């Protein structure tokens, strides 16, 4: 799978009281249609990097697969914008789709997850140190400014980083890469640039991630779900400050 870089386009910039020609670099976007057992499942808007990870992560997150062993074969054809996945079991049709609030029009089929029981603990100073590494790892974002990024981390370092136009896609890419590389997601920390909404929180909970950190704000529904599922939510995270909304004991409060 190729690592798609940003496209360069001509534009005009107003600077110093006048217009000047310039060149801008913008993120690539594509529509990827996922077929499972020869049935069309969904079309997602995404950045054409780590597409195999995106597909596997999406299928896992939505409960279509529970393990990599469920996948007999997967073919990604970027030229035709399709992903063809064959499973070792029958595809269960979903009666209801939920159009999420994600960039690129995210779609979620599954809206349940089990409550987490975890002894994971991280110091606020460790979170801030990891945030610095996280911000430095956003290669495409630094070039275009038009992407989201997420990272899976332990208390010492980043484990997997993904970038995409859709914040939901970044988490699916992380999940898919972890499946392919045999990386455990349980008792890790998820960091993201995007707003923590209900569906983002549910994806983290399905990964058994007990701490979710964002530089943005969580929504009220996400916090309600976090309280129910036992997930610590940290928002407005910067190097030097953060806010914890749920289960603050995992960060040493109380």
C-alpha positions in Angstrom: 0.0 0.0 0.0 1.5 3.3 -1.0 2.0 6.1 1.4 0.1 8.9 -0.3 1.6 12.4 0.1 -0.3 15.7 -0.1 -1.1 17.2 -3.5 0.4 20.5 -4.6 -2.0 23.0 -6.1 -1.6 26.6 -7.3 -3.5 29.3 -5.5 -3.3 33.0 -4.6 -2.5 34.4 -1.2 -3.4 37.9 0.1 -0.4 39.2 2.0 1.1 42.6 2.6 -1.8 44.4 1.0 -1.8 42.5 -2.3 -2.3 39.2 -4.0 0.6 36.9 -4.8 0.6 33.5 -6.5 1.7 30.6 -4.3 1.6 26.9 -4.1 -0.4 25.0 -1.4 -0.3 21.4 -0.3 -3.6 19.8 0.5 -4.5 16.4 1.9 -5.6 13.7 -0.6 -9.2 12.4 -0.2 -10.9 9.4 -1.8 -14.1 7.4 -1.5 -13.4 3.7 -0.6 -16.3 1.2 -1.0 -16.0 -1.9 1.2 -17.4 -5.2 -0.1 -17.8 -8.1 2.3 -18.5 -11.5 0.9 -19.4 -9.8 -2.4 -22.0 -7.6 -0.7 -21.5 -3.8 -0.6 -21.3 -2.8 3.0 -20.3 0.9 3.2 -18.4 3.7 1.4 -16.1 5.8 3.5 -14.3 9.1 2.7 -10.7 8.7 3.7 -7.0 9.6 3.1 -5.4 6.9 0.9 -2.8 5.7 3.5 -2.9 2.4 5.4 -6.1 1.4 3.6 -5.8 -2.2 4.7 -5.6 -1.1 8.3 -8.6 1.2 7.8 -10.7 -1.6 6.4 -9.8 -4.2 9.1 -10.2 -1.7 11.9 -13.6 -0.6 10.6 -14.8 -4.2 10.4 -13.5 -5.0 13.9 -14.9 -1.8 15.4 -18.4 -2.5 13.9 -18.4 -6.1 15.0 -18.2 -7.6 11.5 -15.1 -9.4 12.6 -13.8 -10.3 16.1 -10.4 -11.5 15.0 -8.0 -11.5 12.1 -8.8 -15.2 11.7 -12.3 -14.2 10.5 -10.8 -12.8 7.3 -10.0 -15.3 4.5 -8.7 -12.7 2.1 -8.7 -9.0 1.5 -7.9 -7.1 -1.7 -7.5 -3.3 -1.9 -7.8 -1.8 -5.4 -7.0 1.8 -5.1 -7.5 2.5 -8.8 -11.1 1.2 -8.6 -11.6 2.6 -5.0 -12.8 -0.7 -3.6 -11.9 -3.1 -0.9 -12.9 -6.7 -1.4 -13.0 -8.8 1.8 -14.0 -12.4 2.1 -14.9 -13.8 5.5 -14.9 -17.3 6.9 -18.4 -16.7 8.2 -21.6 -15.2 7.0 -22.0 -11.5 6.9 -24.8 -10.4 9.3 -26.8 -7.6 7.8 -27.2 -4.5 10.0 -30.7 -3.1 10.2 -29.7 0.4 11.2 -26.9 2.7 10.2 -26.0 5.7 12.3 -24.6 8.7 10.4 -21.9 10.0 12.8 -20.6 13.5 13.3 -17.2 12.7 11.9 -15.3 14.4 9.1 -15.9 12.5 5.8 -19.4 11.3 6.9 -18.5 8.5 9.2 -20.9 5.6 9.5 -21.4 3.4 12.5 -23.5 0.2 12.7 -22.8 -0.9 16.3 -23.5 1.2 19.4 -22.7 -1.1 22.3 -19.5 -2.0 24.2 -18.7 -3.7 27.5 -17.8 -1.9 30.6 -14.0 -1.7 31.2 -12.3 -2.9 34.4 -8.7 -1.6 34.3 -6.0 -0.7 36.8 -4.2 1.4 34.2 -2.6 4.5 35.7 -0.7 7.4 34.1 0.8 10.5 35.6 -0.3 13.9 34.1 3.3 14.7 33.4 3.6 11.5 31.4 0.5 12.4 29.4 2.0 15.8 28.6 5.3 14.3 27.5 3.5 11.9 25.2 1.4 14.8 23.8 4.6 16.5 22.7 5.8 13.3 20.9 2.3 13.0 19.4 2.3 16.5 18.0 5.8 16.0 16.6 4.7 12.7 14.9 2.0 14.4 12.7 3.9 14.5 9.5 1.0 15.1 7.0 -0.7 17.6 9.4 2.5 19.7 9.5 2.5 20.0 5.7 -1.2 20.5 5.1 -3.0 21.4 8.3 -6.0 19.6 7.0 -5.9 16.2 8.8 -6.7 14.5 12.1 -4.3 12.2 13.9 -4.6 9.6 16.6 -2.0 7.5 18.5 -2.0 4.5 20.7 0.4 4.8 23.6 1.5 3.2 26.8 2.9 5.3 29.6 6.3 5.7 28.0 6.0 6.0 24.3 3.7 6.1 21.2 3.0 2.6 19.7 1.0 3.3 16.5 0.1 6.7 14.9 -2.4 7.3 12.1 -3.5 10.3 10.1 -6.6 10.8 8.0 -9.2 13.5 7.0 -11.7 11.7 9.3 -11.0 11.4 13.0 -13.0 8.1 13.2 -10.8 6.7 10.4 -7.6 7.4 12.4 -8.8 5.1 15.2 -9.9 2.4 12.8 -6.5 2.6 11.1 -4.8 2.1 14.5 -7.1 -0.9 15.3 -6.4 -2.5 12.0 -2.7 -2.0 12.2 -2.7 -3.5 15.7 -4.6 -6.6 14.3 -2.1 -7.0 11.5 1.0 -6.6 13.8 -0.4 -8.5 16.8 -0.3 -5.4 19.1 -2.4 -5.5 22.2 -4.7 -2.5 22.6 -6.0 -3.4 26.0 -4.8 -1.1 28.9 -3.3 1.5 26.6 -4.0 5.2 26.1 -5.6 6.7 23.0 -4.6 10.2 22.0 -6.5 12.2 19.2 -6.7 15.6 17.7 -10.4 15.3 17.2 -13.4 16.0 19.3 -14.4 13.1 21.6 -17.9 12.2 20.5 -20.0 9.2 21.5 -18.9 7.1 18.5 -15.2 7.9 19.1 -15.6 6.9 22.8 -17.3 3.6 21.8 -14.5 2.8 19.4 -12.0 3.3 22.2 -14.1 1.2 24.6 -14.2 -1.7 22.1 -10.4 -1.6 21.9 -10.4 -1.9 25.7 -8.6 1.4 26.0 -9.3 2.9 29.5 -7.9 6.5 28.9 -8.8 8.7 25.9 -7.0 12.1 25.5 -7.9 14.9 23.1 -6.7 18.4 22.5 -10.4 19.2 21.9 -13.5 19.0 24.0 -15.7 15.9 24.7 -19.4 16.0 24.0 -22.0 15.5 26.8 -23.1 12.2 25.3 -19.6 11.0 25.1 -19.1 11.7 28.8 -22.3 9.9 29.7 -21.1 6.9 27.8 -17.7 7.2 29.4 -19.2 7.2 32.9 -21.3 4.1 32.0 -18.4 2.2 30.4 -15.6 3.1 32.9 -13.4 5.2 30.5 -11.3 8.1 31.6 -11.8 11.1 29.3 -9.2 13.9 29.1 -9.9 17.0 27.0 -8.3 20.3 26.2 -5.0 18.6 26.5 -1.9 20.7 25.8 1.7 20.5 26.8 1.4 22.1 30.3 -2.4 21.6 30.9 -5.2 19.2 30.6 -8.8 18.6 32.0 -10.0 15.2 33.2 -13.8 14.7 33.1 -14.4 11.1 34.2 -12.5 8.6 36.4 -9.8 11.0 37.4 -8.2 8.5 39.7 -6.4 7.0 36.7 -4.4 10.2 36.5 -3.7 10.4 40.3 -6.6 12.7 41.3 -8.4 11.9 44.6 
